């Protein structure tokens, strides 16, 4: 006796199709919304705090370094001339504490040599931090570690430029002076507090 | 006399025509993922001003919406849409070496601060400058000096972000 053929064999296989219309609707809403809010250029802010001019008052106990810090000033200055970058420390106008970096043959400033010079000043002249203290930042209200160096203005750089020097050059110089990559490719602070002034 | 229908047409099956949207879905899914990845709220806060070629920098600080100024080669303007832009200081004053503080800019900043005080808004002493990359240093110095005199403690420059890992 032959077996009756299974009913399963006769079942028609209907191709199942997912209904993707709601997904399409969602995409048609999401894509225009995201396109309108998309950020194709990345903007950032270069923060600059103009130095506060204070009436310096001579006191019996001494000047600005009475809070346990040093009283010596590094006086790191950079002049952006039309034909060179002039770096000076300790108010020098010539000698070992003065460096003149002429523009490259293509007319661009030699920012690499400039950074190398700043690293040299930071490592050789400023040296490592003498001590560190914890202070509350008045702006953020958070506890921060403050390093105390040999010089009171160890993180400052006074920048001045000739009148027609473009903003891009000044910003590039500030970027170069802010930090550097050490031999382990770690970014280390250099002179992150700039003060812009008149060309001297 | 009517022709007899051809055998081919006789057996033609009238199936429902369907639009194949699988490839369209693929494209949309990829676009959606890309846009979601690059989505950022801060982009909506600040847009680069028209007609200003901003400088590039390696800073990473996100922009914030505060009082702004636009500095173009034609002068200093209020930070509003290009068609309604009002000039605050012209080239003549900005180039004048005898001028240290810009009077019109000082008056504008004082007015804005006074209006904010009247309206009870939080007084922010931060100002952003969208300056063209070719703006001369003498202009920048005068603007910063004027802002500082008007009581602004921080003057921020809007820049295009640039990778600091680039050689």
Interface residues (C-beta under 8 A of the other chain):
Chain A: X20 X23 X24 X27 X30 X31 X34 X35 X37 X38 X39 X41 X42 X43 X44 X45 X46 X47 X48 X49 X50 X52 X80 X161 X162 X163 X164 X165 X166 X167 X168 X170 X171 X172 X174 X175 X178 X187 X196 X197 X198
Chain B: X21 X24 X25 X28 X29 X31 X32 X35 X36 X38 X39 X40 X41 X42 X43 X44 X46 X48 X54 X55 X56 X57 X58 X59 X60 X61 X62 X63 X64 X97 X128 X131 X132 X133 X134 X135 X136 X137 X138 X140 X141 X144 X145 X147 X148 X153 X154 X155 X156 X157 X158 X159 X160 X161 X164
